[in-house]
């Protein structure tokens, strides 16, 4: 893990401890230090976090991923301080994506596994967990960790079925297709593509048509080169 991620994770750990101390202070009697903590907390503003986040997105669009990573980190700090954990997780996911864009796949893994997934679990957000599984599948695939990637895409599919989210289930199947192509399991990948196509047709969705076609073209090309 790089020094940057270690610093961010250390920061988030300290924030969690800080939040616990604030919770404890709420039970203190007046004059025992609670007011000083409240003054410190008031410095953290949700609007400040939103400003950092918006500026980071502008940098992301320009391809300046390193600077965007820094600002997404600052946004995450502010969101966590005001205990807006939905925005906190969104900022963390953005951070992981910046690492992904910079080729730092292990760093992206650590943020998603050690912070995002745990926070969504504590929040009881199965949708958040499901979406994070999809991102983890992509990150592990990029890092050539095929077994782990398949596991996360499978977990996404399981939750998608439970939540009756057809689109997320299709995405999980298409994720598995990409892993199987990498593993040269072309027959299994083709079967998964057929399944994804049938399901997309059943819900009258065309949004995966190009993705399915591209995957089929890749499989055909790989099989042709083998012959």
C-alpha positions as CSV (number, residue, x, y, z in Angstrom):
1,X,0.0,0.0,0.0
2,X,1.3,3.4,-0.8
3,X,2.1,6.1,1.7
4,X,-0.8,8.1,0.5
5,X,-3.4,5.5,1.2
6,X,-1.9,4.7,4.5
7,X,-2.2,8.4,5.4
8,X,-5.8,8.5,4.3
9,X,-6.8,5.3,6.1
10,X,-5.0,6.6,9.2
11,X,-6.9,9.8,8.9
12,X,-10.3,8.0,8.6
13,X,-9.4,5.8,11.6
14,X,-8.7,8.9,13.7
15,X,-11.9,10.5,12.5
16,X,-13.8,7.4,13.7
17,X,-12.2,7.8,17.1
18,X,-12.9,11.5,17.1
19,X,-16.6,10.8,16.4
20,X,-16.7,8.4,19.3
21,X,-15.2,11.0,21.6
22,X,-17.9,13.4,20.5
23,X,-20.6,10.9,21.2
24,X,-19.3,10.4,24.6
25,X,-19.1,14.1,25.3
26,X,-22.9,14.4,24.7
27,X,-23.4,12.6,27.9
28,X,-21.2,14.9,30.0
29,X,-22.6,17.5,32.3
30,X,-22.2,21.2,31.4
31,X,-18.8,22.6,32.2
32,X,-17.0,19.3,31.7
33,X,-15.5,20.1,28.2
34,X,-18.5,19.4,26.0
35,X,-18.8,23.0,24.7
36,X,-15.2,23.0,23.5
37,X,-15.8,19.9,21.5
38,X,-19.0,21.3,20.0
39,X,-17.1,24.4,18.9
40,X,-14.5,22.2,17.2
41,X,-17.2,20.2,15.5
42,X,-18.9,23.4,14.2
43,X,-15.8,24.1,12.1
44,X,-16.7,21.2,9.8
45,X,-19.2,22.4,7.3
46,X,-21.2,20.2,4.9
47,X,-21.0,23.0,2.3
48,X,-17.2,22.9,2.5
49,X,-17.3,19.2,1.7
50,X,-19.6,19.8,-1.2
51,X,-17.3,22.5,-2.5
52,X,-14.3,20.1,-2.4
53,X,-16.3,17.4,-4.0
54,X,-17.4,19.6,-6.9
55,X,-13.9,21.0,-7.5
56,X,-12.6,17.4,-7.5
57,X,-15.2,16.3,-10.1
58,X,-14.0,19.2,-12.3
59,X,-10.4,18.0,-12.0
60,X,-11.5,14.4,-12.7
61,X,-13.2,15.5,-16.0
62,X,-9.9,17.2,-17.0
63,X,-8.0,14.0,-16.3
64,X,-6.1,15.5,-13.3
65,X,-6.6,12.4,-11.1
66,X,-3.9,13.1,-8.6
67,X,-5.3,16.5,-7.6
68,X,-8.8,15.2,-7.8
69,X,-7.8,12.5,-5.3
70,X,-6.6,15.0,-2.8
71,X,-9.8,17.1,-3.0
72,X,-12.0,14.0,-2.8
73,X,-10.0,13.1,0.3
74,X,-10.7,16.5,1.8
75,X,-14.4,16.2,0.9
76,X,-14.5,12.8,2.7
77,X,-12.9,14.3,5.8
78,X,-15.7,17.0,5.9
79,X,-18.5,14.6,5.2
80,X,-17.3,12.2,7.9
81,X,-16.9,15.0,10.4
82,X,-20.5,16.1,10.0
83,X,-21.6,12.4,10.0
84,X,-23.1,12.4,6.6
85,X,-22.1,8.9,5.8
86,X,-23.8,8.6,2.5
87,X,-21.7,11.5,1.1
88,X,-18.7,10.1,3.0
89,X,-18.9,6.8,1.1
90,X,-19.5,8.6,-2.2
91,X,-16.3,10.6,-1.7
92,X,-14.4,7.4,-0.8
93,X,-15.6,5.6,-3.9
94,X,-14.4,8.6,-5.9
95,X,-11.1,8.3,-4.2
96,X,-10.9,4.6,-5.1
97,X,-11.7,5.4,-8.7
98,X,-8.9,8.0,-8.8
99,X,-6.5,5.3,-7.7
100,X,-8.0,3.0,-10.3
101,X,-7.4,5.6,-13.0
102,X,-3.8,6.0,-11.8
103,X,-3.2,2.2,-11.9
104,X,-3.0,1.9,-8.1
105,X,-5.4,-1.0,-7.9
106,X,-4.2,-2.2,-4.5
107,X,-4.9,1.2,-3.1
108,X,-8.3,1.3,-4.5
109,X,-9.0,-2.2,-3.0
110,X,-8.0,-1.0,0.5
111,X,-10.3,2.0,0.5
112,X,-13.3,-0.1,-0.8
113,X,-12.7,-3.0,1.5
114,X,-11.5,-1.4,4.7
115,X,-13.7,1.7,4.7
116,X,-16.5,1.8,2.1
117,X,-17.8,-1.7,2.5
118,X,-17.6,-1.6,6.3
119,X,-19.5,1.7,6.4
120,X,-22.3,0.5,4.2
121,X,-22.5,-2.6,6.3
122,X,-22.8,-0.5,9.5
123,X,-25.4,1.7,7.8
124,X,-27.4,-1.4,6.7
125,X,-27.3,-0.3,3.1
126,X,-27.5,-3.4,0.9
127,X,-27.7,-1.2,-2.2
128,X,-24.4,0.4,-1.2
129,X,-22.9,-2.9,-0.6
130,X,-24.1,-4.3,-3.9
131,X,-22.7,-1.4,-5.9
132,X,-19.4,-1.6,-4.0
133,X,-19.1,-5.3,-4.9
134,X,-19.4,-4.3,-8.5
135,X,-16.6,-1.8,-8.2
136,X,-14.4,-4.3,-6.3
137,X,-15.0,-6.8,-9.1
138,X,-13.7,-4.3,-11.6
139,X,-10.7,-3.3,-9.5
140,X,-9.7,-6.9,-8.8
141,X,-10.1,-7.8,-12.5
142,X,-7.8,-4.9,-13.4
143,X,-5.3,-6.2,-10.9
144,X,-5.4,-9.7,-12.5
145,X,-7.0,-11.2,-9.4
146,X,-9.6,-13.3,-11.1
147,X,-10.8,-15.5,-8.3
148,X,-11.5,-12.5,-6.1
149,X,-13.1,-10.6,-8.9
150,X,-15.5,-13.4,-9.7
151,X,-16.4,-13.6,-6.0
152,X,-17.3,-10.0,-5.8
153,X,-19.4,-10.0,-9.0
154,X,-21.2,-13.1,-7.7
155,X,-21.9,-11.3,-4.4
156,X,-23.3,-8.4,-6.4
157,X,-25.5,-10.8,-8.3
158,X,-26.8,-12.4,-5.1
159,X,-27.8,-9.0,-3.6
160,X,-29.3,-7.9,-6.9
161,X,-31.6,-10.9,-6.9
162,X,-32.6,-10.2,-3.3
163,X,-33.2,-6.6,-4.1
164,X,-34.9,-7.5,-7.4
165,X,-32.6,-5.2,-9.3
166,X,-32.5,-6.6,-12.8
167,X,-30.0,-4.0,-14.1
168,X,-27.5,-4.8,-11.3
169,X,-27.9,-8.5,-11.9
170,X,-27.1,-8.0,-15.6
171,X,-24.1,-5.9,-14.6
172,X,-22.9,-8.7,-12.3
173,X,-23.2,-11.3,-15.1
174,X,-21.4,-9.0,-17.6
175,X,-18.7,-8.6,-15.0
176,X,-18.3,-12.3,-14.8
177,X,-18.1,-12.5,-18.6
178,X,-15.1,-10.2,-18.5
179,X,-13.4,-12.4,-15.9
180,X,-14.1,-15.5,-17.9
181,X,-12.7,-14.0,-21.1
182,X,-9.5,-13.1,-19.2
183,X,-9.4,-16.7,-18.0
184,X,-10.0,-17.9,-21.6
185,X,-13.2,-19.7,-20.5
186,X,-14.9,-18.6,-23.7
187,X,-17.7,-21.2,-23.7
188,X,-18.8,-20.2,-20.2
189,X,-18.5,-16.5,-21.1
190,X,-20.7,-17.0,-24.1
191,X,-23.4,-18.7,-22.0
192,X,-23.3,-15.8,-19.5
193,X,-23.7,-13.4,-22.4
194,X,-26.8,-15.3,-23.6
195,X,-28.2,-15.1,-20.1
196,X,-27.5,-11.3,-19.9
197,X,-29.0,-10.8,-23.3
198,X,-32.2,-12.7,-22.4
199,X,-32.7,-10.8,-19.2
200,X,-32.1,-7.5,-20.9
201,X,-34.6,-8.4,-23.5
202,X,-37.2,-9.4,-20.8
203,X,-37.0,-6.0,-19.2
204,X,-36.9,-4.3,-22.7
205,X,-33.5,-2.7,-22.0
206,X,-31.1,-1.7,-24.8
207,X,-28.4,-0.2,-22.6
208,X,-26.3,-3.4,-22.6
209,X,-26.6,-4.1,-26.3
210,X,-23.2,-2.6,-27.2
211,X,-21.4,-4.1,-24.2
212,X,-22.7,-7.6,-25.1
213,X,-21.8,-7.1,-28.8
214,X,-18.3,-6.0,-27.8
215,X,-17.8,-9.0,-25.6
216,X,-19.0,-11.4,-28.3
217,X,-16.6,-9.8,-30.8
218,X,-13.7,-10.3,-28.3
219,X,-14.6,-13.9,-27.8
220,X,-14.9,-14.5,-31.6
221,X,-11.5,-12.9,-32.1
222,X,-9.8,-14.9,-29.4
223,X,-11.3,-18.2,-30.7
224,X,-10.2,-17.3,-34.3
225,X,-6.7,-16.6,-33.2
226,X,-6.5,-20.0,-31.4
227,X,-7.5,-21.8,-34.6
